[in-house]
């Protein structure tokens, strides 16, 4: 046994306050401005940190939503 157990996965929504929304909008506008001015070269210069994927599947039962996780 490798010290793994099956646990149910959960979706945890993150709520943004008004200040965070404003900062996000400002950075998005800066990004779009740079992208328009510099084109594809700008997009290729971006390094992504902490990339993740979201799987869009709604399991039918609690048993189907379980994932193997390290017990530690």
Residue frames as a rotation matrix with the C-alpha (Angstrom) as fourth column:
UNK 1
0.582 0.813 0.000 0.00
0.813 -0.582 0.000 0.00
0.000 0.000 -1.000 0.00
UNK 2
-0.310 -0.777 0.549 1.46
0.801 -0.524 -0.290 3.38
0.512 0.350 0.784 -1.01
UNK 3
-0.572 0.151 -0.806 -0.32
0.633 -0.543 -0.551 5.51
-0.521 -0.826 0.215 1.62
UNK 4
-0.928 0.372 0.016 -2.94
-0.262 -0.683 0.681 6.77
0.264 0.628 0.732 -0.82
UNK 5
-0.563 0.826 0.032 -6.64
0.508 0.377 -0.775 7.03
-0.652 -0.420 -0.631 -0.16
UNK 6
-0.541 0.467 0.700 -9.63
0.674 -0.258 0.693 8.05
0.504 0.846 -0.175 -2.24
UNK 7
-0.535 0.384 -0.752 -11.24
0.464 -0.611 -0.642 11.38
-0.706 -0.692 0.148 -1.35
UNK 8
0.418 0.773 0.477 -13.99
0.875 -0.201 -0.440 13.42
-0.245 0.601 -0.761 -2.95
UNK 9
-0.690 -0.600 0.405 -12.94
0.702 -0.691 0.173 16.38
0.176 0.404 0.898 -5.06
UNK 10
0.287 0.774 -0.564 -14.45
0.791 -0.524 -0.315 19.80
-0.539 -0.356 -0.763 -4.35
UNK 11
-0.060 -0.203 0.977 -14.72
0.737 -0.670 -0.094 23.02
0.674 0.714 0.190 -6.32
UNK 12
0.006 -0.009 -1.000 -13.74
0.860 -0.510 0.010 26.04
-0.510 -0.860 0.004 -4.24
UNK 13
0.507 0.214 0.835 -14.88
0.711 -0.651 -0.265 29.33
0.487 0.728 -0.482 -5.82
UNK 14
-0.489 -0.690 -0.534 -12.76
0.847 -0.522 -0.101 32.40
-0.209 -0.502 0.839 -5.24
UNK 15
0.667 0.739 0.096 -14.55
0.745 -0.662 -0.085 35.69
0.001 0.128 -0.992 -4.72
UNK 16
-0.456 -0.814 0.360 -12.74
0.806 -0.549 -0.221 38.86
0.378 0.189 0.906 -5.77
UNK 17
0.077 0.421 -0.904 -13.25
0.683 -0.682 -0.260 42.11
-0.726 -0.598 -0.340 -3.89
UNK 18
0.923 0.382 0.048 -13.77
0.303 -0.644 -0.702 45.36
-0.237 0.663 -0.710 -5.85
UNK 19
0.470 -0.827 -0.309 -10.09
-0.659 -0.562 0.499 46.34
-0.587 -0.031 -0.809 -5.49
UNK 20
-0.370 -0.601 0.708 -8.93
0.006 0.761 0.649 43.01
-0.929 0.245 -0.278 -6.93
UNK 21
0.373 0.588 0.717 -11.41
0.770 0.235 -0.593 43.31
-0.517 0.774 -0.366 -9.80
UNK 22
0.943 -0.041 -0.330 -10.11
-0.160 -0.926 -0.342 46.83
-0.292 0.375 -0.880 -10.60
UNK 23
0.047 -0.999 -0.015 -6.48
-0.661 -0.042 0.750 45.66
-0.749 -0.025 -0.662 -10.55
UNK 24
-0.250 -0.073 0.965 -7.33
0.424 0.888 0.177 42.69
-0.870 0.454 -0.191 -12.73
UNK 25
0.751 0.586 0.305 -9.10
0.557 -0.313 -0.770 44.96
-0.355 0.748 -0.561 -15.24
UNK 26
0.720 -0.546 -0.429 -6.13
-0.551 -0.825 0.124 47.35
-0.422 0.147 -0.895 -15.32
UNK 27
-0.304 -0.883 0.357 -3.65
-0.407 0.460 0.790 44.53
-0.861 0.095 -0.499 -15.96
UNK 28
0.059 0.412 0.909 -5.94
0.681 0.650 -0.338 43.06
-0.730 0.639 -0.242 -18.64
UNK 29
0.947 0.304 -0.108 -6.09
0.154 -0.721 -0.675 46.42
-0.283 0.622 -0.730 -20.43
UNK 30
0.286 -0.929 -0.237 -2.30
-0.748 -0.370 0.551 46.73
-0.599 0.020 -0.800 -20.25
UNK 31
-0.348 -0.370 0.862 -1.96
0.110 0.897 0.429 43.21
-0.931 0.244 -0.271 -21.66
UNK 32
0.461 0.622 0.633 -4.35
0.717 0.160 -0.678 43.97
-0.523 0.767 -0.372 -24.54
UNK 33
0.876 -0.201 -0.438 -2.53
-0.329 -0.914 -0.239 47.23
-0.352 0.354 -0.867 -25.34
UNK 34
-0.120 -0.989 0.089 0.84
-0.662 0.146 0.735 45.45
-0.740 0.029 -0.672 -25.48
UNK 35
-0.217 0.111 0.970 -0.63
0.434 0.901 -0.006 42.62
-0.874 0.419 -0.244 -27.53
UNK 36
0.804 0.566 0.181 -2.09
0.439 -0.360 -0.823 45.07
-0.401 0.741 -0.538 -30.07
UNK 37
0.717 -0.568 -0.404 1.15
-0.607 -0.794 0.038 47.04
-0.343 0.218 -0.914 -30.33
UNK 38
-0.243 -0.966 0.093 3.63
-0.846 0.258 0.467 44.15
-0.475 0.035 -0.879 -30.49
UNK 39
0.285 0.466 -0.838 1.54
-0.871 0.491 -0.023 41.32
0.400 0.736 0.546 -31.96
UNK 40
0.859 0.154 -0.489 2.48
-0.079 0.982 0.171 37.66
0.506 -0.108 0.856 -31.81
UNK 41
-0.134 -0.986 -0.096 6.01
0.144 0.077 -0.987 38.39
0.981 -0.146 0.131 -30.59
UNK 42
-0.366 0.089 0.926 4.54
-0.825 -0.491 -0.279 39.71
0.430 -0.867 0.253 -27.34
UNK 43
0.682 0.712 0.165 2.47
-0.717 0.607 0.343 36.56
0.144 -0.352 0.925 -26.82
UNK 44
0.647 -0.496 -0.579 5.51
0.202 0.844 -0.497 34.33
0.735 0.204 0.646 -27.38
UNK 45
-0.355 -0.854 0.379 7.49
-0.159 -0.345 -0.925 36.27
0.921 -0.389 -0.013 -24.76
UNK 46
0.221 0.543 0.810 5.08
-0.906 -0.193 0.377 35.39
0.361 -0.817 0.449 -21.94
UNK 47
-0.742 -0.404 -0.535 6.14
-0.117 0.864 -0.491 32.71
0.660 -0.301 -0.688 -19.45
UNK 48
0.330 0.932 0.149 3.24
-0.464 0.023 0.885 31.13
0.822 -0.361 0.441 -17.58
UNK 49
-0.817 -0.536 0.211 3.73
-0.414 0.291 -0.863 30.36
0.401 -0.793 -0.460 -13.88
UNK 50
-0.774 0.493 0.397 1.55
-0.191 0.415 -0.889 27.88
-0.603 -0.765 -0.227 -12.00
UNK 51
-0.537 0.574 -0.618 -0.39
-0.769 -0.032 0.638 26.66
0.347 0.818 0.459 -15.02
UNK 52
-0.743 0.352 0.569 -3.36
-0.130 0.759 -0.638 24.41
-0.657 -0.548 -0.518 -14.28
UNK 53
-0.811 0.537 -0.232 -6.24
-0.152 0.190 0.970 22.72
0.565 0.822 -0.073 -16.08
UNK 54
-0.508 0.749 0.424 -9.88
-0.653 -0.015 -0.757 22.59
-0.561 -0.662 0.497 -15.06
UNK 55
-0.977 0.211 0.033 -11.77
0.193 0.806 0.559 19.49
0.092 0.553 -0.828 -16.04
UNK 56
-0.547 0.837 -0.003 -15.37
-0.836 -0.547 -0.054 20.17
-0.047 -0.027 0.999 -17.01
UNK 57
-0.533 0.388 -0.752 -17.03
0.027 0.896 0.444 16.94
0.846 0.217 -0.488 -15.90
UNK 58
-0.203 0.543 0.815 -19.95
-0.963 -0.262 -0.066 16.62
0.177 -0.798 0.576 -13.53
UNK 59
-0.928 -0.170 -0.332 -19.86
-0.134 0.982 -0.130 13.14
0.348 -0.076 -0.934 -11.98
UNK 60
-0.106 0.984 -0.145 -23.18
-0.215 0.120 0.969 11.47
0.971 0.134 0.199 -11.33
UNK 61
0.807 0.372 -0.459 -22.39
0.308 0.399 0.864 10.19
0.504 -0.838 0.207 -7.82
UNK 62
0.759 -0.553 0.344 -20.11
-0.629 -0.490 0.603 10.97
-0.165 -0.674 -0.720 -4.90
UNK 63
0.511 -0.569 0.644 -18.22
0.220 0.811 0.542 7.76
-0.831 -0.135 0.539 -5.63
UNK 64
0.580 -0.254 0.774 -17.47
0.808 0.067 -0.585 8.94
0.097 0.965 0.244 -9.18
UNK 65
0.833 -0.226 0.506 -16.07
-0.133 -0.968 -0.213 12.26
0.538 0.110 -0.836 -7.90
UNK 66
0.838 -0.531 0.127 -13.41
-0.049 0.158 0.986 10.62
-0.544 -0.832 0.106 -5.72
UNK 67
0.648 -0.735 -0.198 -9.72
-0.402 -0.110 -0.909 10.97
0.646 0.669 -0.367 -6.56
UNK 68
0.589 -0.552 -0.590 -6.61
0.745 0.654 0.133 9.22
0.312 -0.518 0.797 -5.24
UNK 69
0.630 -0.394 0.669 -4.68
-0.428 -0.895 -0.124 11.50
0.648 -0.208 -0.733 -2.87
UNK 70
-0.377 -0.835 -0.401 -1.56
0.117 0.387 -0.915 10.98
0.919 -0.392 -0.048 -0.74
UNK 71
0.490 0.641 -0.591 -2.65
0.611 0.230 0.757 10.18
0.621 -0.732 -0.279 2.82
UNK 72
-0.271 -0.692 -0.670 0.11
0.960 -0.248 -0.132 12.36
-0.075 -0.678 0.731 4.32
